[in-house]
Amino acid sequence: MQAHEVANELRRIAKALDNAPELEIAPYLSINAASDTKEDFLTLARIMPRPMKKGVDFPDTDYSYFKLEHSFWRIKASQSKVCTIVKPAQPAQYECPSILSDEEEAELVSAE
C-alpha cells in the first residue's frame, strides 16, 4: 500500500472520529507498519512523529522485531533486516558427569 493510500484512510478514520466527539474509545489503538528492508524501515521512521521509543518484540526468538513506537503508531522490521548478527547461533554443548562407574562400564563393555 502506498503512503498516500494510508494517509487517505487515516483521514477517513479521523473524520469519522471527529463526527463522534463524545465517543469513548478503549485506550488501545494500534497501527503497525512492517518493513521488508532496512531502507524502507528507515524511510518510514524518518517521517514519523517524534519522540519515538525503540524496543524489540519477541527477543531471543527467530521472530524478533526491532520496533519504534509513538502514541499508537508502531513500525517494525525483522531484526534480521535491520541488525547485524554479532554472535551467530551455536549448537549446544553439554558437559555430563559419568553415568556409569568404571566397574559398570567395564562390565557392559566386556559383555559384548
C-alpha positions as a LaTeX table, in Angstrom:
\begin{tabular}{lrrr}
\hline
Residue & $x$ (\AA) & $y$ (\AA) & $z$ (\AA) \\
\hline
Met1 & 0.00 & 0.00 & 0.00 \\
Gln2 & 1.37 & 3.42 & $-0.89$ \\
Ala3 & 1.80 & 6.18 & 1.67 \\
His4 & $-0.93$ & 8.38 & 0.17 \\
Glu5 & $-3.40$ & 5.48 & 0.40 \\
Val6 & $-2.61$ & 5.05 & 4.10 \\
Ala7 & $-2.91$ & 8.81 & 4.63 \\
Asn8 & $-6.32$ & 8.88 & 2.89 \\
Glu9 & $-7.57$ & 6.04 & 5.06 \\
Leu10 & $-6.32$ & 7.78 & 8.21 \\
Arg11 & $-8.15$ & 10.95 & 7.14 \\
Arg12 & $-11.36$ & 8.92 & 6.75 \\
Ile13 & $-10.88$ & 7.49 & 10.24 \\
Ala14 & $-10.13$ & 10.94 & 11.68 \\
Lys15 & $-13.26$ & 12.39 & 10.05 \\
Ala16 & $-15.40$ & 9.59 & 11.48 \\
Leu17 & $-13.95$ & 10.18 & 14.95 \\
Asp18 & $-14.43$ & 13.96 & 14.65 \\
Asn19 & $-18.10$ & 13.28 & 13.90 \\
Ala20 & $-18.46$ & 11.46 & 17.24 \\
Pro21 & $-16.52$ & 13.68 & 19.68 \\
Glu22 & $-18.18$ & 12.22 & 22.80 \\
Leu23 & $-17.45$ & 8.61 & 21.89 \\
Glu24 & $-15.32$ & 6.84 & 24.48 \\
Ile25 & $-12.62$ & 4.68 & 22.91 \\
Ala26 & $-10.61$ & 1.99 & 24.66 \\
Pro27 & $-7.06$ & 3.26 & 25.18 \\
Tyr28 & $-5.56$ & 0.58 & 22.96 \\
Leu29 & $-5.43$ & 1.65 & 19.34 \\
Ser30 & $-2.56$ & 0.36 & 17.27 \\
Ile31 & $-1.38$ & 0.87 & 13.72 \\
Asn32 & 1.51 & $-1.35$ & 12.73 \\
Ala33 & 3.68 & $-0.94$ & 9.69 \\
Ala34 & 6.14 & $-3.70$ & 8.90 \\
Ser35 & 9.09 & $-3.15$ & 6.57 \\
Asp36 & 10.77 & $-5.73$ & 4.41 \\
Thr37 & 14.02 & $-3.83$ & 4.05 \\
Lys38 & 16.19 & $-1.66$ & 6.24 \\
Glu39 & 15.83 & 1.21 & 3.76 \\
Asp40 & 12.00 & 1.09 & 3.87 \\
Phe41 & 12.09 & 0.94 & 7.67 \\
Leu42 & 14.40 & 3.96 & 7.91 \\
Thr43 & 12.39 & 5.95 & 5.37 \\
Leu44 & 9.22 & 5.44 & 7.38 \\
Ala45 & 10.98 & 6.08 & 10.69 \\
Arg46 & 12.28 & 9.43 & 9.42 \\
Ile47 & 8.80 & 10.78 & 8.66 \\
Met48 & 7.10 & 9.56 & 11.86 \\
Pro49 & 6.21 & 11.99 & 14.67 \\
Arg50 & 8.76 & 12.40 & 17.45 \\
Pro51 & 9.71 & 11.34 & 20.05 \\
Met52 & 9.79 & 7.62 & 19.36 \\
Lys53 & 10.63 & 4.80 & 21.71 \\
Lys54 & 12.67 & 1.86 & 20.46 \\
Gly55 & 12.39 & $-1.73$ & 21.55 \\
Val56 & 12.30 & $-5.37$ & 20.49 \\
Asp57 & 9.29 & $-7.66$ & 20.22 \\
Phe58 & 9.84 & $-11.38$ & 20.84 \\
Pro59 & 13.52 & $-11.13$ & 21.77 \\
Asp60 & 15.67 & $-14.25$ & 21.56 \\
Thr61 & 13.39 & $-15.91$ & 19.01 \\
Asp62 & 13.51 & $-16.38$ & 15.25 \\
Tyr63 & 10.62 & $-13.90$ & 15.07 \\
Ser64 & 12.21 & $-10.94$ & 16.85 \\
Tyr65 & 11.34 & $-7.48$ & 15.55 \\
Phe66 & 13.06 & $-4.16$ & 16.07 \\
Lys67 & 10.35 & $-1.56$ & 16.69 \\
Leu68 & 9.88 & 2.16 & 17.03 \\
Glu69 & 6.73 & 3.39 & 18.75 \\
His70 & 4.96 & 6.72 & 19.07 \\
Ser71 & 1.49 & 7.07 & 20.52 \\
Phe72 & $-0.48$ & 4.39 & 18.69 \\
Trp73 & 1.95 & 4.08 & 15.77 \\
Arg74 & 4.40 & 1.21 & 15.69 \\
Ile75 & 6.79 & 0.50 & 12.88 \\
Lys76 & 8.78 & $-2.67$ & 12.93 \\
Ala77 & 11.18 & $-4.73$ & 10.90 \\
Ser78 & 12.62 & $-8.16$ & 11.40 \\
Gln79 & 15.88 & $-7.86$ & 13.29 \\
Ser80 & 17.47 & $-9.91$ & 10.53 \\
Lys81 & 16.69 & $-6.99$ & 8.17 \\
Val82 & 17.93 & $-4.05$ & 10.28 \\
Cys83 & 20.54 & $-5.51$ & 12.61 \\
Thr84 & 23.87 & $-7.27$ & 12.24 \\
Ile85 & 24.49 & $-10.64$ & 13.84 \\
Val86 & 27.39 & $-10.28$ & 16.23 \\
Lys87 & 27.28 & $-13.76$ & 17.70 \\
Pro88 & 25.82 & $-16.45$ & 15.45 \\
Ala89 & 23.78 & $-19.24$ & 16.93 \\
Gln90 & 25.86 & $-22.17$ & 18.05 \\
Pro91 & 24.91 & $-25.75$ & 18.80 \\
Ala92 & 24.50 & $-26.59$ & 22.45 \\
Gln93 & 27.49 & $-28.06$ & 24.23 \\
Tyr94 & 26.94 & $-30.42$ & 27.14 \\
Glu95 & 29.15 & $-31.44$ & 29.99 \\
Cys96 & 27.79 & $-34.57$ & 31.61 \\
Pro97 & 29.04 & $-36.49$ & 34.61 \\
Ser98 & 29.78 & $-40.14$ & 34.03 \\
Ile99 & 26.56 & $-42.10$ & 34.43 \\
Leu100 & 28.29 & $-45.42$ & 34.99 \\
Ser101 & 31.06 & $-46.26$ & 37.41 \\
Asp102 & 34.27 & $-47.64$ & 35.90 \\
Glu103 & 33.24 & $-51.13$ & 37.04 \\
Glu104 & 29.76 & $-50.86$ & 35.48 \\
Glu105 & 31.20 & $-49.55$ & 32.25 \\
Ala106 & 33.81 & $-52.34$ & 32.14 \\
Glu107 & 31.07 & $-54.91$ & 32.77 \\
Leu108 & 28.97 & $-53.60$ & 29.88 \\
Val109 & 31.92 & $-53.36$ & 27.51 \\
Ser110 & 33.17 & $-56.87$ & 28.32 \\
Ala111 & 29.67 & $-58.28$ & 27.77 \\
Glu112 & 29.93 & $-57.50$ & 24.06 \\
\hline
\end{tabular}
